[in-house]
Amino acid sequence: MRIVVALGGNALLRRGEPMTLGTQRSNARAAAEAISAIQPNHELVVTHGNGPQIGLLALQAASRDVTDRIPLDVLGAESEGQIGYMIEQELRNALPPGIETATVLTMVEVEADSPAFSNPTKFIGPGYDRVGAVRLAAERGWVIRQDGSRWRRVVPSPLPHRILQTTPIRTLVEQGTIVIAAGGGGIPVVREPNGALRGVEGVVDKDHCSALLARELKADLLLLATDVPAVFLDWGTPAARPVGTTNPDALARFEFPPGSMGPKVDAACDFVRRTGNTAAIGALSDLPAIVRGDAGTIVRATGD
């Protein structure tokens, strides 16, 4: 079975953890061990988020030279290489000898006239108290929004239109290589009227990009790994209950938080509707059981 595994933010940096390399390395090791447990008999592509990392890189870049700031597409490429390296190294340590892995820097074409560019929604970087966030926004021209009890920078998040490295990724997968790709939603680019590519200021949603990549690769399963065991209805209340096997129409009757579970549910439903194949949402530690259909929220075209 061909599986696209999308690692949520918990893969390298959980909410509230210090943004240190040691923390990210430890979490990458845990993710690699979970992925290695489902490697036998499956073709794997791994994607991942980059919100905290690209935000930190942007802060570092801004502190050096405010007159020549590194744009978000370049910082996205930098974070994709950084995170991909850590995941790939830990995968090589966790897997049996002879299993090849490769990290592919992935450009993702978006629409130049996407309304997302005038309505930033994607959180990046660390959280601040309101006073600190307002000060930084004024100094650096940021747009900020509240994220839980903290305030964070938000940037445009256009929907992915086309993944430019699908062919080499498919070739590697067919040869038995585990591929790490579309990190952080990929590097957003637009196509000029003359056909040239140009990077843009934004961060593509990782879950939507993972769903697109899974479609383009004709994956059998899109597995969105996170830090909770399933999708929950009435999350955060005494009535909270997990969703088991379901279908896109059933999930569409409910609303999920736009900053956390919402994009995962949308991506899973979109993948199932467009392909008729299966999507799943669940805990990283439950990957083998999710693949068997024994854990997580399983979304099928005709689920209960």
TAUR-V709526 format. One line per field, one symbol per residue. ss: DSSP state (H for helix, E for strand, - for the rest). Layout:
ss=???
This chain:
ss=-EEEEEE-HHH---------HHHHHHHHHHHHHHHH------EEEEEE--HHHHHHHHHHHHHH-------HHHHHHHHHHHHHHHHHHHHHHH------EEEE--EEEE----HHHH---EEEEEEE-HHHHHHHHHHH--EEEEE--EEEEEE----EEEE--HHHHHHHHH---EEEE-HHH-EEEEE-----EEE------HHHHHHHHHHH----EEEEEE-----EE-------EE--EE-HHHH---------HHHHHHHHHHHHHHH--EEEEEEHHHHHHHHH----EEE-----
